[in-house]
Amino acid sequence: MGHREVRPKLLAAGVLAFGAWGCGSGEVDNVVVTLKGQVVDAGTQVAPSSALVTLYDDTGAWLGEVEADDDGVFKATIGVPYDTADGVTIRATVVGPFVDTEFRQQFFLRDPGSSELSLEPSHRIDPVTVYIGTVLVARNTSRTGTIRGRVFDVIERDMAVGLGATPLLLRAGVNPDPAGPIVASTVTSGAGAAEDADFGNFVFEDLPAGTYTVFIDGDAVPGTPYLDASFQVAVVGGEDRGGQNGGTTIAIEDNQARAVLTWGDSPVDLDMHVTGDVGSGLGAVVEEDRFHVYWEVPVYPQDAGPDTAEVLLDVDDVSGYGPETVTVLHRESGLYRFSVHDNINKLEQAASVLSYSGARVQLWVGRDTYASFDVPVNEPGTVWQAVEVDGETGHFFPVGAMSFESEPGNGGAF
């Protein structure tokens, strides 16, 4: 079956309806958001025979529903209330021939109604597309299962440095409320040295089949402080499944940000790019005034030393998997955009290698904000504009746009 577009709650005769929604902690408006994602059976690694995604706002009000297609891909355009202070929170339940699975997506949009933010296609408020990534589901069964993995420092290649004696909390669903009910807890192995294969390993045993999120308590890592993070895992009934790994990074300051890119074995090289119009405000998007940090220009300002750099490409990996790491050392007023380039296939105008690379960008803004973004599946392109960050507020804005670019030095493409 082809995917069926959701019938949005706020659409009538094909016309978008906007207006005041009510009073919250900030000004509230209606906005239209297109959510895209993919449902995958954790046991078979293919799409289930059917999947129905039902969407709600943060109060539990129904927003719409959509069926995934034969590849597990779904696309839903919905109207949601947007609070300028608290952002957008969308909840969903995925049902089918598997354990009912819930996911939660929270993000900000740039100031609704501001014409200054419409200077180029990626600088828009309505409508906006958010790619939520892959939602793993597990087959219904009365049998319990076990999951194993390793928690590691994401900046070190090949999980070379594990994080031992680190508390982990397990909650049901994908990206659940971090204050929600705890299903189980454990502590990673701390015996031996950080480079040992078993250091940082964890196990959760005898869990009901289903999808869960592991929360890493970065502050509790012994020795050097790390940042909080989380990652999705799936329990398949009757199985003991390993390789369900997750990582975090050494702590940064409140006025900093860090993005870490990882991917699979193909292509052997993906490149992280960050551009920005810092110091000029969100509305002043003039390409010749934007800085551009990537493998050929790994620091901003270009002549900066370690003590004066504002943006730095810390790690540039060229042999598969990553990581590539960019750190914003001094956040300023303006917009930072984090993008990924498939430089190997840059001349292929129909290339979709990036879309199937398993690329993921983990983002930390200060000490308290964490989010991760997966490359859109089944969409051609050699550039993935993943996310933008407001340097002043620390709010992040998912972009998820795919395009083509043959010249890595063309900052306007990133």
C-alpha positions in Angstrom: 0.0 0.0 0.0 1.1 3.6 -0.6 1.3 5.8 2.4 -1.9 7.6 3.1 -1.7 11.3 4.0 -3.2 12.1 7.4 -6.3 14.2 7.4 -5.1 17.2 9.4 -7.3 18.5 12.2 -6.7 22.1 11.1 -7.0 21.8 7.3 -10.2 22.6 5.5 -10.7 22.5 1.8 -6.9 22.5 1.4 -6.5 25.8 3.1 -4.2 26.2 6.1 -5.9 27.7 9.2 -4.0 29.8 11.6 -4.9 31.8 14.7 -4.5 32.2 18.4 -4.7 28.9 20.3 -4.8 30.1 23.9 -2.6 31.2 26.7 0.5 29.3 27.8 3.9 30.2 29.1 4.4 32.1 25.8 2.4 33.3 22.8 0.5 30.4 21.2 -0.3 29.9 17.6 -1.4 27.2 15.2 1.4 25.8 13.0 1.4 23.1 10.4 4.1 20.4 10.7 4.9 17.5 8.4 6.2 14.5 10.4 8.1 11.8 8.5 9.6 8.6 9.8 10.0 4.9 9.4 8.7 1.9 11.3 11.1 -1.1 11.4 10.7 -4.6 13.0 13.6 -4.9 15.5 13.8 -8.6 15.0 13.7 -8.8 11.2 15.1 -5.3 10.4 12.3 -4.9 7.7 9.0 -3.0 7.7 6.1 -4.8 9.5 3.2 -5.9 7.3 1.2 -2.9 8.6 1.6 0.1 11.0 -0.9 2.8 12.0 0.5 5.9 13.5 -1.9 8.0 15.6 -0.8 11.5 16.6 -1.7 13.6 19.7 -0.6 16.9 21.1 1.0 17.2 24.6 -2.5 17.4 26.2 -3.6 14.2 24.6 -5.8 15.8 22.0 -6.1 13.8 18.8 -4.3 15.3 15.8 -4.7 12.6 13.1 -3.5 9.2 12.0 -1.6 7.8 9.0 -0.7 4.3 7.7 2.9 3.5 6.9 3.7 2.2 3.4 5.2 -1.1 2.4 8.7 0.2 3.4 7.4 1.3 6.8 7.6 5.0 5.8 4.9 7.4 7.1 4.2 11.0 6.4 1.7 13.1 8.3 0.8 16.7 7.9 -0.9 18.0 11.1 -1.9 21.3 12.7 -0.5 21.7 16.2 -0.5 24.4 18.9 2.9 26.1 19.2 4.0 27.9 22.3 6.8 30.3 21.7 8.3 29.6 25.1 7.8 25.8 25.3 7.9 24.8 21.7 6.0 21.8 20.1 5.5 18.4 21.7 3.9 15.7 19.6 3.1 12.2 20.9 2.2 9.2 18.9 1.2 5.6 19.3 2.2 3.0 16.6 0.0 -0.1 16.4 0.1 -3.2 14.3 1.2 -6.8 14.5 3.7 -5.9 17.3 3.7 -4.4 20.7 2.1 -1.0 20.8 4.9 1.6 20.7 4.8 5.2 21.8 7.1 8.0 20.7 7.5 11.6 21.7 8.9 14.5 19.6 9.7 17.9 21.0 11.2 20.8 19.1 11.1 24.5 18.6 10.1 26.5 15.5 11.4 30.0 14.7 9.1 32.9 15.8 5.7 32.3 14.1 4.6 35.1 11.8 8.0 36.7 11.6 8.6 37.7 7.9 12.3 38.3 8.6 12.8 34.6 8.9 11.7 33.8 5.4 14.7 34.9 3.4 15.5 31.4 2.0 13.8 28.0 1.8 15.3 26.7 5.1 14.4 29.8 7.0 10.6 29.3 7.3 8.1 28.7 10.0 5.1 27.2 8.1 4.9 24.6 7.0 8.0 22.8 8.4 9.0 19.2 8.0 10.5 17.2 10.9 12.1 13.8 10.3 11.8 11.7 13.5 14.0 8.8 12.4 13.4 5.1 12.7 10.9 3.7 15.2 11.8 0.2 16.2 8.9 -2.2 17.1 9.0 -5.7 18.6 6.6 -8.6 17.8 3.9 -9.4 20.4 4.9 -12.3 22.6 4.6 -13.4 26.2 8.3 -14.2 26.4 10.7 -11.8 27.9 14.0 -10.8 26.4 17.5 -9.4 27.2 19.4 -6.5 25.7 23.1 -5.8 25.9 25.4 -3.0 24.7 28.1 -0.6 25.6 28.1 3.1 26.6 31.1 4.9 25.2 32.7 8.3 24.4 31.3 9.3 21.0 34.3 11.3 20.1 36.6 8.3 20.2 36.5 6.1 17.0 35.3 2.5 17.1 33.9 2.9 20.7 37.5 2.8 21.9 36.8 4.4 25.3 34.0 2.9 27.3 32.3 4.7 30.2 32.4 2.5 33.3 30.3 2.6 36.5 27.8 4.9 34.8 24.1 4.8 35.9 21.6 4.0 33.2 17.8 4.4 33.4 15.3 2.5 31.1 12.0 4.0 30.2 9.3 2.7 27.8 8.8 4.2 24.3 10.9 6.3 22.0 12.2 9.6 23.5 9.8 9.4 26.5 9.5 12.2 29.1 12.8 12.1 31.0 10.8 12.5 34.2 8.5 9.6 33.3 8.3 6.1 35.0 11.4 4.1 35.2 11.2 0.5 34.0 14.6 -0.7 35.1 18.0 0.6 36.0 21.6 -0.6 35.9 25.2 0.5 36.0 27.8 -0.1 33.3 30.8 -2.4 34.0 33.7 -0.5 35.6 36.2 -3.3 35.9 39.5 -2.8 34.1 40.6 0.1 31.9 38.4 2.3 29.7 40.0 0.8 26.5 39.1 -2.8 27.5 36.3 -4.4 25.5 34.1 -5.0 28.5 34.5 -1.6 30.1 31.2 0.3 29.9 29.1 -2.8 29.0 25.6 -3.1 30.3 22.7 -5.6 30.4 19.0 -5.4 31.0 17.5 -8.8 31.6 13.9 -10.3 31.6 12.2 -7.4 30.0 8.8 -7.5 28.3 9.1 -7.3 24.5 8.9 -3.7 23.3 10.8 -0.5 22.5 12.6 1.5 25.2 14.9 4.4 25.7 18.1 4.2 27.7 19.1 7.4 29.6 22.7 8.1 30.4 23.5 10.0 33.6 26.5 12.0 32.4 27.1 13.7 35.7 27.6 10.4 37.4 30.4 9.1 35.1 33.4 8.7 37.4 36.2 11.2 37.0 35.7 13.6 34.0 32.1 14.9 33.8 30.1 13.9 30.7 26.8 15.1 29.3 23.4 13.4 29.6 22.2 11.5 26.5 19.8 8.8 25.5 19.3 6.1 22.9 16.7 3.8 21.6 16.8 0.0 22.2 14.4 -2.8 21.4 13.6 -6.0 23.4 12.7 -9.0 21.2 10.8 -11.7 23.2 12.8 -14.9 23.7 16.1 -13.4 22.5 19.3 -12.1 24.0 20.3 -9.2 21.7 23.6 -7.4 21.9 25.1 -4.4 20.1 22.6 -1.9 21.4 25.1 0.8 22.1 24.9 4.4 22.9 27.3 7.2 23.8 27.8 10.7 25.1 30.6 13.3 25.2 32.7 15.1 27.7 30.9 18.0 29.3 30.8 21.4 27.6 30.0 24.8 29.1 26.6 26.4 29.1 27.5 28.9 26.4 28.8 26.2 24.0 27.3 23.5 21.7 28.6 20.3 20.2 27.4 18.2 17.3 28.7 14.6 16.6 28.1 12.9 13.3 28.3 9.1 13.0 27.2 6.7 10.2 27.5 3.2 8.8 30.1 1.5 6.6 29.0 3.3 3.4 30.1 5.7 2.2 33.5 5.6 3.7 33.4 9.4 4.2 30.8 11.9 5.2 31.6 15.5 6.2 30.1 17.7 8.9 29.6 21.3 8.0 28.5 24.2 10.2 27.5 27.6 8.9 26.2 30.7 10.7 25.3 34.3 10.6 26.3 34.9 14.2 26.4 38.4 15.6 23.9 39.7 13.1 20.6 38.3 14.5 18.4 35.5 13.1 16.9 37.7 10.4 20.1 38.9 8.7 20.9 35.9 6.5 23.4 37.2 3.9 25.4 34.4 2.4 28.6 36.3 2.0 28.6 37.2 5.7 28.1 33.6 6.8 31.0 31.6 8.3 31.6 28.1 7.0 33.5 25.5 9.0 34.3 22.1 7.4 37.3 19.9 6.6 39.1 22.5 4.4 38.4 25.4 6.9 38.3 23.6 10.3 38.1 26.7 12.5 36.3 30.0 12.7 37.6 32.7 12.6 40.0 31.2 10.0 43.1 32.7 11.7 42.0 31.8 15.2 44.2 29.9 17.6 43.0 27.5 20.4 42.2 30.3 22.8 40.3 32.5 20.3 38.5 30.0 18.1 34.7 30.3 18.2 33.8 27.2 16.1 36.1 24.2 15.7 36.0 21.0 13.7 37.6 18.7 16.4 37.5 15.4 14.6 37.4 14.7 10.8 37.0 11.0 10.1 37.6 9.7 6.5 37.4 6.0 6.9 33.8 5.2 7.7 31.5 5.2 10.7 32.8 8.5 12.1 32.8 10.4 14.4 33.1 13.9 13.0 32.7 16.5 15.7 32.1 20.2 15.7 32.2 22.3 18.8 30.8 25.9 19.1 33.1 27.2 21.8 31.4 30.6 22.2 27.7 30.8 21.2 26.7 34.2 19.9 23.4 35.8 18.8 22.5 34.3 15.4 21.8 31.0 13.8 24.1 28.0 13.5 23.2 25.4 10.9 24.6 21.8 11.1 24.7 19.9 7.8 26.2 16.7 6.4 27.8 16.3 2.9 28.4 13.2 0.9 31.5 14.4 -0.8 32.3 11.1 -2.4 29.1 11.0 -4.5 28.9 14.8 -4.9 28.7 14.6 -8.7 25.9 12.1 -8.8 22.7 14.0 -9.4 20.5 11.0 -8.4 22.5 9.7 -5.5 20.7 8.4 -2.4 23.8 6.9 -0.7 23.5 9.5 2.1 19.9 8.6 2.7 20.8 5.0 3.4 24.1 5.7 5.3 22.5 5.5 8.8 23.9 9.0 9.4 23.0 10.5 12.8 23.8 13.8 14.3 23.8 14.0 18.1 23.5 17.6 19.4 24.2 19.1 22.8 23.4 22.7 23.5 25.0 23.7 26.8 24.8 21.2 29.6 21.0 20.6 29.6 19.8 20.3 26.0 20.3 17.0 24.1 18.7 15.8 20.8 19.6 13.4 18.0 18.6 13.5 14.3 18.6 10.7 11.7 19.1 11.3 8.0 15.8 11.0 6.1 15.4 7.6 4.5 14.6 7.0 0.8 15.3 10.6 -0.2 18.0 11.4 -2.8 20.6 14.1 -2.1 24.2 14.7 -1.2 23.5 17.4 1.4 21.5 16.9 4.5 20.7 20.1 6.5 20.0 18.5 9.8 19.4 21.1 12.5 19.7 24.8 13.3 20.5 26.3 16.7 19.6 29.8 18.0 22.9 30.9 19.6 21.2 33.2 22.0 18.4 31.0 23.4 19.9 27.6 22.7 16.6 26.4 21.0 17.1 23.9 18.2 15.1 23.8 15.0 14.9 20.6 13.0 15.5 21.1 9.2 15.8 17.7 7.6 16.2 19.1 4.1 17.9 17.0 1.4 19.5 18.6 -1.7 22.4 18.2 -4.1 25.8 20.1 -4.0 29.0 19.3 -5.9 31.1 22.0 -4.3 31.9 21.5 -0.6 33.1 25.1 -0.3 29.7 26.5 -1.3 28.5 27.7 2.1 25.1 28.6 0.8 24.3 24.9 0.3 25.0 24.2 3.9 
